[in-house]
Amino acid sequence: MDAEQLGLGVGSKLLQSLKQQVVALASGKGVLKTIQFAAQGALTSGWVLLLPTPEEKARSLADLLVESM
């Protein structure tokens, strides 16, 4: 099944929401370590779908780095 069929096409509201949640859980302070680890794994596994453009990758990486400090 491709991303479009799942409602996860580039720019879709579902993809945007999913991406925001995963990045927030992966980078958020106060998030349980097990949840944070799982979210980081989701980013590792699904980065092509969740962060398809270089700009999105850079923005998300910046968010992760800021939150880790």
C-alpha positions in Angstrom: 0.0 0.0 0.0 1.4 3.4 -0.8 1.3 6.6 1.4 -1.4 8.2 -0.7 -3.8 5.3 -0.1 -3.2 5.6 3.6 -3.9 9.3 3.6 -0.3 10.1 4.3 0.6 12.0 1.1 3.0 14.9 1.2 1.1 17.9 2.8 -1.8 15.9 4.1 -3.3 16.9 7.4 -2.9 13.3 8.7 0.8 13.3 7.8 1.4 16.7 9.4 -0.3 15.7 12.6 1.5 12.4 12.8 4.9 14.1 12.1 4.3 16.7 14.8 3.3 14.1 17.4 6.3 11.8 16.6 8.8 14.7 16.6 7.3 16.1 19.9 7.5 12.7 21.6 11.0 12.0 20.3 12.3 15.4 21.5 10.1 16.4 24.4 11.4 16.8 27.9 9.2 15.1 30.4 8.3 12.3 28.0 8.9 8.8 29.4 12.2 7.4 28.1 10.5 4.4 26.6 8.0 6.5 24.7 10.8 8.8 23.6 12.9 5.9 22.4 9.9 4.4 20.5 9.2 7.8 18.8 12.9 8.1 17.9 12.6 4.6 16.4 9.6 5.6 14.4 11.5 8.6 13.0 14.4 6.3 12.1 12.2 3.8 10.4 9.8 6.2 8.8 11.9 9.3 8.0 11.4 9.0 4.3 7.6 9.2 4.7 7.5 11.5 7.8 10.2 13.9 6.6 10.3 13.8 2.8 12.0 17.1 2.1 15.4 18.4 3.2 13.7 21.4 4.9 11.5 19.1 7.0 14.5 17.0 8.0 16.5 20.1 9.0 13.7 21.6 11.0 13.0 18.4 12.8 16.7 17.8 13.5 16.9 21.3 14.9 13.9 20.7 17.1 15.4 17.4 18.4 18.7 19.2 19.1 17.2 22.1 20.9 15.1 19.8 23.1 18.1 17.7 24.0 20.0 20.6 25.5 
